[in-house]
Amino acid sequence: MIKESYSAVEENELVRAALGGDKQAFGEIVTRYRKMVARTVKSMLGDSVFAEDIGQEVFIKLYYSLPEFRGEAKLSTYIQRIAVNLTLNEIKRRKRFFSMFSQKGNNEMYEFEVADQDTQEQREATEIVNKALKEMDPKFSIIITMRMLQGYSTKETAEILDLPIGTVLSRLSRAQDQLKKILEKL
Amino acid sequence: MTTMNSSEIKKLLISSLNTDGDTTELSARLEREGISYDFSEDFTDKVLNKIYETKVKVSREVDFVKSLNIAFYRIALTGVAAIVVLLISIFLMEGSLSFNSFLGLSDSYDETIVSLLTGN
């Protein structure tokens, strides 16, 4: 039986249907979590075509790793882990590339094309956050992204980043100091 | 809804950083203020196309390899059958399967070959 809409379907059922080859069910998973992935990827990499590619890669990787998903963690946590890993890998890759081929600074690694926001104020607000995050060390900015933009608790952040809670707390404290200094400068 | 200006956003961020508590409200507020992220409109379609097109492509490749294997087995079997027929015909004609009979030299002796080559 083909379902008309999956919008009201429970997560576990969606996963089962997607595993059974139901394209529409997997489409619903993508629709539900695309904004969450965009917040992680775009806040760390900037609003660019590359960020969109990484976003696609996150869901493609999710599709092929769905058989391994046992449902012990929430699907959102599982997706977030993939997004964080791919984003941090991309940042490392860019750092390597720019250190080898470019004399330009770190800022050139990111392409911010802040667009599609309704007003000038909204664009400025997003720019402030993006600029602040890109000036930070990725290991700190990812914590800020998880806590501030995604609204995760310290425990959830630790789970997603696969770090002990103590490490998350100490990084959070240092990240807060860094961000405060950066925001005051901007 | 009135949107905050950049200095208000900065103040909001800085003040929110002083707490280690629940940040759900902060993230929701930031989103309300326009700090939201999303991919392009056709993002979902692009992802689905990539996944399901690749699957079709992979299954086509698998089909091709399978038919190649079948063709290879048929060619190999035909070859083996031809070799068997050849061996049988050599055995029937020469009466043995020695190296000489393979070369068609079963009737000549070494001395004959030497005299043929040297002319003596």
Interface residues (C-beta under 8 A of the other chain):
Chain A: K23 F26 G27 V30 T31 R34 K35 V37 A38 R39 V41 K42 S43 D47 E52 G55 Q56 F59 I60 Y63 D116 Q117 D118 T119 E121 Q122 R123 E124 A125 T126 I128 V129 A132 R147 M148 L149 Q150 G151 Y152 S153 T154 L169 L172 Q176 L179 K180 L183 E184 L186
Chain B: T3 M4 N5 S6 I9 K10 L13 I14 S16 L17 N18 D20 D22 T23 T24 E25 L26 S27 A28 L30 E33 G34 I35 S36 Y37 D38 F39 S40 F43 T44 K46 V47 L48 K50 I51 Y52
